[in-house]
Amino acid sequence: MSRTSSVGARWRRLLPWAVAALAFLGLALSLTPDTPAQGKKDTKAKSAKEEKETKEAPRPEPTIPKRVDIVDSTRGGIEQITYIDDLIAKGWKENKVQPSERCKDETFIRRATLDIIGRIPTHAEINKFLNDPTERRRTLLIDRLIESEDFAQNMANLWTILLMTRTGSREEHRGQMQDWLMRKFMGKDEPPDWSKIAHDLIAGTGETNKNQAVNFVLAHLGEEIKENPANNGKYDFVPVTSRTTRLFLGIRTQCVQCHDHPFHDSLGQHHFWGINAFFRQVDPSGRPTAMMVKKVKGVVGIQNYTVRDSSLFNVKGIVPYERRNAVLLFTDPTFLDGKKMKKGESRPRREVLAEFITRSPDFSKAFVNRMWGHFFGKSFTKDAVDDFGDHNPVSHPELLTKLADDWAHKYNHNPKVLVRWICNSLAYGLKAQTNKYNDKVEDEVFFSRMLLKPMTPEQLFESLMTACESKVAKNKEELRAKKADWLKQLIVNFGNDEGEEGSFSGTVVQALILINGKEINDEIMSKDGTVAAALREKGANHTTVLKYLYRSALSRYPSDAELKHLLSDKMKVLPRSKQDSWEGYYQDVFWALLNSNEFLLNH
């Protein structure tokens, strides 16, 4: 049966919008500020004076939600979770910000599953979660998710994009990076250690087909230097310089490539070129490009590249840079804090740089700040997540320092440990719904509610495959191929001078792809898909089927009001004595749910 050629195609064009509007209304109502129950209809509205007095009235002392969830103390981290709760609550009290209430369990499992493993939960995962003891189900869920391969895969996806971008590098080499990172984050041989991962990314040598970490440097070589490589090196390595400090230290040195930082007094032009000098002896065998695949005789599969350090390049270790007044200055390899290589140092320069970076206090802070931003939709820094400095103040400096220090020195930079702290915190389990004492933009820095987060393209793809119960989702190779094809349609590259696309956000283009895309329609109508599975449910009836569809898409059952509306006379536009008429109706309902804001947002 075709959705466009089935009986009643005309009325069905309107039906999905009605269902989508209903889903949107449900989300909107759930996110409106908490207000006292309305009195009688004839209650008079407040006068302008009363409204003004209400707005100017001092905020009352906030009521801190009680902790319901019991965290397994045998895994460690109770001290850090308590510290998070105490310092965040301190911020609420000092600023009289009333935190939102604890979110529902159905909201939590969807939120945590999306954040930790990059997709919405399945029916089986929801059932297992709800069958766990109430006071332990959230922490048990977090532990299951962190120890799964899907966690490692999601972290690998996140960091592959950060390290190589979605569109500025070869798809084959991004795949290599993902596989390498997944093994590292999974920690099968030893517990994952971000400092070791970062070291290998910065200082790695070898072939791309054997040591996939070298793809990071290879993707950001910069402009080729054709004159006097013995003095200058083979490439200018400008892109890898700025990306290294941003990702591993949270410091944007690209701002000082051509001039001193206008807002960061302690960051000057010499800092950029001091870091750059560490890379000038890198000798890649070639430059892989995203636009063209070079065919090499005798090479089957992915073309192999080699990255090594050569003492024949930039022999003197001096890099020139020009000031705005046209004065030419020089620097040798120098870290941001002024540290230099020891005289007679035999190690490659990048080895020394990797050591300087991973021992810097900013190294741990940068990772903690980025992960906090990933889970809360906002990091500790006021604006950019990777731009430490007085111009970008930290909302909770004491908390950031404590978490970074403990994570580095007590837990050896294990990402699983940090994620466990964040997701078990009281703040992470709050509603997205606001109240009148935490609904201002300036209140967002206190983490008194969960901010709405649009799905990334990767989360959207994985979640659609999960919601549609796609066969492809069960085959990793087919899934990767289909995902690559999907992302080509969904992502538009607005690149900058570093080959980095802008941040993804939902667009009209995305909506059109979802609404009219053949892929989605095929999945919805599949005989092995969600609608077909709902109809096969034991004792399936209209209510049972609709509950199945809602849970598949939104991780919750429909409310009584939603069920009543979907089965009301208003929706009975054509007789449904035939099975295919009802099946078409269910397909449209499911399609509308997948296109609703409630599906596209993590809240």
C-alpha positions in Angstrom: 0.0 0.0 0.0 1.3 3.5 -0.9 0.7 6.3 1.5 0.0 8.7 -1.5 -2.3 6.3 -3.4 -4.2 4.8 -0.5 -7.9 5.5 0.0 -8.6 9.0 1.3 -5.3 10.4 0.3 -6.7 13.9 0.3 -8.0 14.0 3.9 -4.8 12.2 5.0 -2.8 15.2 3.9 -4.4 17.2 6.6 -4.5 14.5 9.3 -0.8 14.4 10.1 -0.7 18.2 10.7 -3.6 17.8 13.2 -1.7 15.1 15.1 1.6 17.1 14.9 -0.2 20.1 16.3 -1.6 18.0 19.1 1.9 16.7 19.9 3.3 20.2 19.8 0.6 21.5 22.1 1.3 18.7 24.6 5.0 19.7 24.6 4.2 23.4 24.8 1.9 22.9 27.8 4.5 20.7 29.5 7.1 23.5 29.2 5.0 26.5 30.3 5.9 28.0 33.6 4.3 26.5 36.7 1.4 28.8 37.9 -1.2 28.4 40.6 -4.4 26.8 39.5 -6.9 29.2 37.8 -9.8 30.3 40.0 -13.3 31.0 38.8 -13.7 32.3 35.2 -14.9 35.6 36.5 -11.7 36.3 38.4 -10.5 39.8 37.5 -7.1 40.2 35.8 -4.4 42.0 37.7 -4.1 45.7 37.1 -1.0 47.2 35.6 0.1 48.4 39.0 -0.3 44.9 40.5 1.6 43.4 37.7 4.5 45.8 38.3 4.5 45.1 42.0 4.5 41.4 41.3 7.5 41.7 39.0 9.4 43.9 41.4 8.7 41.8 44.5 11.7 40.1 46.0 12.2 36.4 45.2 11.4 34.0 48.0 13.9 31.6 49.3 14.1 28.6 46.9 13.0 25.2 47.9 15.6 22.6 46.9 14.2 19.3 45.5 15.0 16.3 47.7 17.3 13.6 46.3 15.2 10.6 45.5 17.8 8.5 43.6 20.3 6.2 45.5 23.7 6.0 43.8 25.8 2.9 44.0 28.6 3.8 46.4 30.7 0.8 45.4 31.5 2.5 42.1 33.0 5.6 43.7 32.2 9.2 42.9 29.7 9.9 45.7 31.9 12.7 46.9 31.9 14.4 43.5 28.2 13.9 42.9 27.5 15.4 46.3 29.8 18.3 45.6 28.0 19.0 42.3 24.6 19.0 44.2 25.9 21.2 47.0 27.5 23.9 44.8 24.7 24.1 42.3 22.2 24.3 45.2 24.4 27.1 46.7 24.0 29.0 43.5 20.2 28.6 43.6 20.0 29.8 47.2 22.4 32.8 46.8 20.6 34.0 43.7 17.1 33.0 44.8 16.5 30.8 41.8 13.8 28.3 42.3 14.8 25.0 40.5 12.2 23.1 38.6 10.7 19.9 39.8 12.2 16.5 39.3 11.3 15.2 35.8 9.2 12.1 35.1 11.0 8.8 34.6 9.9 8.6 31.0 11.5 12.0 30.3 14.7 11.0 32.1 15.3 7.8 30.2 14.8 9.6 26.9 17.1 12.4 27.9 19.8 10.2 29.3 19.7 7.7 26.5 20.0 10.5 23.9 22.8 12.2 25.7 24.8 9.1 26.6 24.4 6.8 23.6 23.1 9.2 21.0 19.6 7.8 20.3 16.2 7.4 21.9 15.4 4.2 23.9 13.7 1.1 22.6 10.6 -0.4 24.1 12.7 -3.1 25.8 15.0 -0.6 27.3 12.1 1.5 28.7 10.5 -1.7 30.2 13.8 -2.7 31.9 14.2 0.8 33.3 10.7 0.9 34.7 11.0 -2.5 36.2 14.0 -1.5 38.3 13.4 -0.2 41.9 12.1 3.4 41.8 14.9 4.8 43.9 17.7 3.1 41.9 16.4 2.9 38.4 18.0 6.1 37.2 21.5 5.3 38.4 21.2 1.7 37.2 20.2 3.1 33.8 23.2 5.5 33.7 25.6 2.6 34.6 24.1 0.3 31.9 24.4 3.0 29.2 28.0 4.0 30.1 29.2 0.4 30.0 27.6 -0.3 26.6 29.3 -0.2 23.2 26.8 2.4 22.2 28.3 4.9 24.7 31.8 4.4 23.2 30.3 4.8 19.7 28.5 8.0 20.6 31.6 9.5 22.2 33.6 8.5 19.1 31.0 10.2 16.9 31.0 13.4 19.0 34.8 13.6 19.0 35.3 12.6 15.4 33.2 15.6 14.4 35.1 17.9 16.7 38.5 16.6 15.5 37.8 16.3 11.8 34.5 18.1 11.2 31.5 16.6 9.4 32.4 17.7 5.9 36.0 19.0 5.8 37.7 15.6 5.6 37.5 12.3 3.8 34.6 10.1 4.8 36.9 7.0 4.8 39.3 8.7 7.2 36.5 9.9 9.5 35.4 6.3 9.7 38.9 5.3 10.7 39.0 7.9 13.4 35.6 6.8 14.7 36.7 3.1 14.9 39.9 4.1 16.8 38.1 6.4 19.2 35.4 3.8 19.9 38.1 1.3 20.9 39.7 3.9 23.2 36.5 5.0 24.8 35.3 1.4 25.3 38.4 0.6 27.2 38.6 -3.1 26.6 42.3 -3.4 27.1 42.5 -0.7 29.9 40.2 1.9 31.4 39.7 4.8 28.9 42.1 7.7 29.6 41.5 11.0 27.8 45.0 12.2 28.4 46.4 9.2 26.6 43.9 9.6 23.8 44.8 13.3 23.4 48.5 12.5 23.5 48.1 10.0 20.6 46.1 12.5 18.6 48.6 15.3 19.0 51.8 13.3 18.7 50.8 10.2 16.8 52.9 8.9 13.9 52.6 6.0 11.4 50.2 4.9 8.7 46.5 5.9 8.6 45.5 2.2 8.1 47.4 1.2 11.2 47.4 4.2 13.6 44.1 5.9 12.8 44.9 8.7 15.3 47.2 10.4 12.8 44.1 11.4 10.8 43.7 14.3 13.1 46.9 16.1 12.2 46.5 14.9 8.6 43.1 16.6 8.3 44.5 20.1 9.3 47.8 20.6 7.5 47.2 24.1 6.2 48.9 25.6 3.2 51.8 23.9 1.6 55.1 25.7 1.9 57.1 25.4 -1.3 60.0 27.6 -0.5 62.9 26.4 1.7 61.2 23.6 3.8 64.4 23.1 5.6 63.8 26.4 7.3 60.0 26.7 7.2 58.7 23.1 7.2 56.4 21.4 4.6 53.1 23.0 5.6 52.1 26.0 7.7 50.0 23.9 10.1 47.8 26.9 11.0 44.5 24.8 11.2 46.0 22.1 13.5 47.5 24.7 15.8 44.2 26.5 16.5 42.2 23.3 16.7 44.6 21.7 19.1 44.5 24.5 21.7 40.7 24.8 21.3 39.8 21.2 21.7 42.4 20.2 24.4 42.9 23.4 26.4 39.7 25.4 25.7 41.7 28.3 24.4 41.1 29.9 21.0 44.5 30.8 19.8 43.2 31.4 16.2 42.1 34.8 17.6 45.8 35.8 17.9 47.2 34.4 14.7 47.4 37.9 13.2 47.3 40.2 16.3 47.1 40.1 20.0 43.7 39.1 21.6 41.4 42.2 21.9 39.7 40.9 25.1 42.2 38.4 26.5 45.2 40.4 27.9 47.3 37.3 28.6 47.0 35.9 25.1 49.2 37.4 22.4 50.3 36.7 18.8 53.5 35.0 20.0 51.4 32.3 21.8 49.9 31.1 18.5 53.2 30.8 16.7 54.9 29.3 19.7 52.5 26.4 19.6 52.7 26.3 15.8 56.5 25.8 16.0 55.9 22.4 17.6 54.2 21.1 14.4 56.7 22.4 11.8 58.7 19.2 11.5 55.7 17.0 10.7 56.2 15.2 7.4 53.0 13.8 5.9 53.2 11.6 2.8 50.4 13.5 1.2 47.2 15.5 1.7 43.9 13.6 1.7 41.1 15.8 0.5 37.3 15.6 1.0 36.6 16.5 -2.7 38.8 14.0 -4.6 39.9 10.5 -4.1 43.2 9.7 -5.7 43.5 6.3 -7.2 46.8 4.6 -6.6 47.9 1.6 -8.7 47.9 -1.5 -6.6 46.1 0.0 -3.6 42.8 -1.6 -2.7 40.3 0.1 -0.4 41.3 3.2 1.6 44.4 5.0 0.4 47.1 4.9 3.0 49.0 8.0 4.3 51.9 8.3 6.6 52.6 10.9 9.3 56.1 11.2 10.8 58.4 13.9 12.2 61.5 14.8 10.1 64.6 16.5 11.5 65.2 17.8 7.9 62.3 20.3 8.2 62.4 23.6 10.2 65.9 22.6 11.4 66.5 25.7 13.5 63.1 25.5 15.2 62.4 29.1 14.4 59.0 30.4 13.0 58.5 33.9 11.7 55.3 35.9 12.2 54.5 39.5 11.2 53.0 42.1 13.5 50.4 44.5 12.2 53.0 47.3 12.0 54.8 45.1 9.5 57.6 44.2 12.0 58.8 40.6 11.5 59.3 38.6 14.7 60.5 35.1 15.4 59.7 32.5 18.0 60.8 28.9 18.9 58.5 26.1 20.2 57.0 27.7 23.3 53.9 26.6 25.3 51.3 29.1 26.4 52.7 29.4 29.9 56.2 30.0 28.6 57.6 26.5 28.9 60.1 25.5 26.3 61.8 22.3 25.2 64.9 21.4 27.2 68.2 21.9 25.5 69.3 18.7 23.8 65.8 17.2 23.9 65.8 14.1 21.7 62.0 13.5 21.6 60.0 14.9 18.6 58.5 18.3 19.3 55.0 17.0 19.2 55.8 14.6 22.0 56.8 17.5 24.2 53.8 19.5 23.2 51.5 16.6 24.1 53.1 16.4 27.5 52.7 20.2 28.1 49.1 20.0 27.1 48.0 17.0 29.1 49.7 18.3 32.2 48.1 21.7 32.0 45.2 22.5 34.4 43.3 23.8 31.4 43.4 20.3 29.8 41.0 18.7 32.3 38.9 21.8 32.6 38.4 21.9 28.9 37.0 18.4 28.8 34.8 18.8 31.9 33.4 22.1 30.5 32.6 20.6 27.1 31.0 17.5 28.6 28.9 19.6 31.0 27.8 21.6 28.0 26.9 18.5 26.1 24.6 17.2 28.9 23.1 20.4 30.1 22.9 22.3 26.8 25.1 25.0 28.4 28.6 24.9 29.7 30.1 26.6 32.7 31.4 29.4 30.5 29.1 32.3 29.7 29.5 31.9 25.9 31.6 29.6 23.9 32.6 26.2 25.5 36.1 26.4 24.2 37.2 30.0 24.9 38.5 30.3 28.5 39.4 33.8 29.5 38.3 36.8 31.5 36.1 37.8 28.6 34.1 34.6 29.0 33.5 34.1 32.7 32.9 30.8 34.4 29.6 30.5 36.3 30.8 28.0 38.9 34.7 28.3 39.0 35.0 26.4 42.2 33.0 23.5 40.9 34.8 23.3 37.6 38.2 23.3 39.3 37.2 20.6 41.8 35.7 18.3 39.1 38.7 18.8 36.8 41.2 18.1 39.6 39.5 15.1 40.9 38.8 13.7 37.5 42.5 14.1 36.5 44.3 13.0 39.7 41.9 10.5 41.3 40.3 8.9 38.3 43.0 9.2 35.5 40.9 11.2 33.1 38.3 8.4 32.6 35.4 9.8 30.6 33.0 7.2 32.0 33.5 8.5 35.5 32.8 12.1 34.6 29.6 11.2 32.7 28.5 9.2 35.7 29.0 12.2 38.0 27.1 14.6 35.7 24.1 12.3 35.0 23.6 11.3 38.6 23.5 15.0 39.7 20.3 16.5 41.0 20.3 19.2 38.4 20.5 16.7 35.5 17.3 15.1 36.6 15.1 18.3 36.7 12.3 19.2 34.4 12.7 21.4 31.3 9.5 23.2 32.5 10.2 26.6 33.9 8.7 28.5 36.8 8.5 32.3 37.3 11.7 32.3 39.3 13.9 30.5 36.8 12.5 31.4 33.4 14.8 34.3 32.5 17.8 33.9 30.1 20.1 35.1 32.9 18.9 32.2 35.1 20.2 29.6 32.7 23.7 29.8 34.2 22.4 28.3 37.5 21.2 25.0 35.8 17.9 25.1 37.6 16.1 23.4 34.8 17.0 21.3 31.7 17.4 23.5 28.6 15.8 22.2 25.4 18.4 20.7 23.1 17.8 20.1 19.4 19.0 16.7 18.2 22.2 16.7 16.2 22.0 15.1 12.7 23.6 12.0 14.1 21.1 11.7 17.0 18.2 12.3 14.6 19.3 9.6 12.2 19.9 7.0 15.0 16.6 7.9 16.7 14.6 7.7 13.5 16.1 4.2 12.8 15.3 3.2 16.4 11.7 4.6 16.4 11.0 3.0 13.0 12.5 -0.3 14.2 14.5 -0.3 11.0 16.3 -3.5 10.0 19.2 -1.4 9.0 19.7 -0.4 12.7 20.6 -4.0 13.5 23.5 -4.2 11.0 26.4 -1.9 11.7 27.9 -1.8 8.2 24.5 -1.1 6.5 23.8 1.5 9.2 27.0 3.4 8.6 26.4 3.4 4.8 22.8 4.6 5.2 23.9 7.2 7.8 26.5 8.6 5.5 24.0 9.0 2.7 21.4 10.5 5.1 23.8 13.1 6.5 24.8 14.2 3.0 21.2 15.3 2.6 20.8 16.8 6.0 24.0 18.7 6.5 24.9 21.9 4.6 28.5 23.1 4.9 28.9 26.7 5.8 32.6 26.5 6.2 35.1 28.9 7.7 38.8 29.3 7.0 39.6 26.2 9.1 37.3 23.9 7.1 34.8 23.8 9.9 31.1 24.0 9.3 28.8 26.0 11.5 26.8 24.5 14.3 23.9 22.4 13.1 20.3 23.4 14.0 16.9 22.5 12.7 16.0 24.1 9.5 13.2 24.2 6.9 15.4 22.0 4.7 15.6 19.4 7.5 11.8 19.6 7.9 11.2 19.1 4.2 13.5 16.1 4.2 11.6 14.5 7.1 8.2 15.4 5.8 8.6 14.4 2.1 11.6 12.1 2.3 11.2 8.7 0.7 13.4 7.1 3.3 11.1 8.0 6.1 7.9 7.0 4.2 9.5 3.6 3.4 10.4 3.0 7.0 7.0 4.0 8.2 5.2 1.7 5.7 7.6 -1.2 6.1 6.0 -4.6 6.9 8.8 -5.0 9.5 8.5 -1.5 10.9 6.8 0.1 13.9 3.3 0.4 12.7 3.3 -3.2 11.6 4.7 -4.2 15.0 2.1 -2.3 16.8 -0.7 -4.1 14.8 0.9 -7.4 15.8 0.8 -6.6 19.5 -1.2 -9.1 21.6 -4.8 -8.0 21.8 -4.1 -5.0 19.5 -6.9 -2.4 19.4 -6.9 1.3 18.6 -5.7 2.3 22.1 -3.0 -0.3 22.2 -1.6 0.6 18.8 -1.6 4.3 19.5 0.2 3.7 22.8 2.8 1.7 21.0 3.4 4.4 18.4 3.7 7.1 21.0 6.2 5.1 23.1 8.2 4.3 20.0 8.6 8.0 19.0 8.3 9.9 22.3 9.2 7.3 25.0 5.9 7.9 26.7 2.3 6.8 26.3 -0.3 9.3 25.0 -2.2 11.3 27.6 -5.9 10.7 28.0 -6.6 13.9 26.2 -4.4 12.9 23.2 -6.1 9.5 23.0 -9.5 11.0 23.2 -8.7 13.4 20.4 -7.2 10.8 18.1 -10.2 8.5 18.5 -12.8 11.3 18.5 -15.5 11.8 15.8 -13.4 14.7 14.5 -10.8 12.3 13.4 -13.2 9.8 11.8 -13.0 11.4 8.4 -13.6 8.1 6.6 -15.1 4.8 7.5 -12.5 2.4 8.9 -14.1 -0.9 8.5 -11.2 -2.1 6.4 -7.8 -2.8 8.0 -5.9 -0.9 5.4 -7.8 2.3 6.3 -6.8 2.0 9.9 -3.3 1.1 9.0 -3.0 4.2 6.8 -4.3 6.3 9.7 -1.7 4.8 12.1 1.0 5.5 9.6 0.0 9.2 9.4 -0.2 9.4 13.2 3.3 8.0 13.5 4.7 10.2 10.7 3.2 13.3 12.6 4.8 12.2 15.8 8.2 11.9 14.1 7.8 15.4 12.8 6.7 16.9 16.1 8.9 19.2 18.2 8.7 16.7 21.0 10.5 14.2 18.9 13.1 16.6 17.5 14.0 18.1 20.9 15.7 16.5 23.9 14.1 17.9 27.0 
